[in-house]
């Protein structure tokens, strides 16, 4: 069975065909969050640390850390701040350092800037997941040497120099190309986590069926783990959480092994907990029973994050997810 190992200093998370679904928390990302970007520009990391702790309490196995902030005020006085290559590396280092001070959850280092990726790799304790490489030639030549140098797994996104194809066969071919190029660097397939790219179902009615078929094929033919930006499926639609909560168990049944998503959403996390139980990835239903207690506390008036932190602290975590390193 393919297993992708991600580690912090003290914890191990495993993405695998026979493992519980791996939830990668997406909240630490200033893109589209003007308030968070402004806080980071001011050197304020309170929201980042709160988001880190809440996501872990609610069930994130891994925390995605994105440094794509725009420092508008500093840009006005210093043109260097208009360059992400200047802004992101020191910010990524600071984010990783501060997050590691409050949680031992394994991390996913997320940036389009190679310098920020390496800054995160230098700051990270353990074996983080790198996010990401694409099939674009320059990206392959920049990122794959970092993956090999630091011996870390990497997210491989199925687009290349021609952009994102609506043809699932083309997206599969790009994924295959990345796996083969990684092998040239001595990077094994079990360290490649493919994102087959989820299209919005509101714009493409076959988007769900496409990704389910792609996941099955990636697993059967390439033997790789998979991930996605789960909320992409519902982009632009009303009542998005209902669509996401239906999509996730269907993706899990098709063989998807992880997703980058917001874990502080009861509806989606309930669907994942149930899917883990039904896929026999929750021994004796221990995690489902714990989660049922969380839902009871929410019905009693607690927030999902508060209930998760309270029940988790009292009852511990079931399953193999997020275990301590030996």
Protein Blocks (a to p, Z undefined) as FASTA:
>chain_A
ZZdddddfkbccdddfkbccddddfklccehplklmmmmmnopaklmmmmmmmmmmnopa
bdcddfbbccfklmmmomklmpmklmmmmmmmmmmmmmmmmoccdcddddfbfklmmmmm
mmpgcjdddddddfbfklmmmmmmmmmmnopaddddfbdfkopafbfklmmmmmmmmmmm
mmmnopafklpccdebpadfklmmklmmmmmmmmmmmmmmnopacdddfklmmgoiahkl
lmmmmmmmmmmmnopabdcddfkbfklmmmmmmmmmmnopaghhlmmmmmmmmmmmmmno
pafklmmmmmmmmnopehjehiacZZ
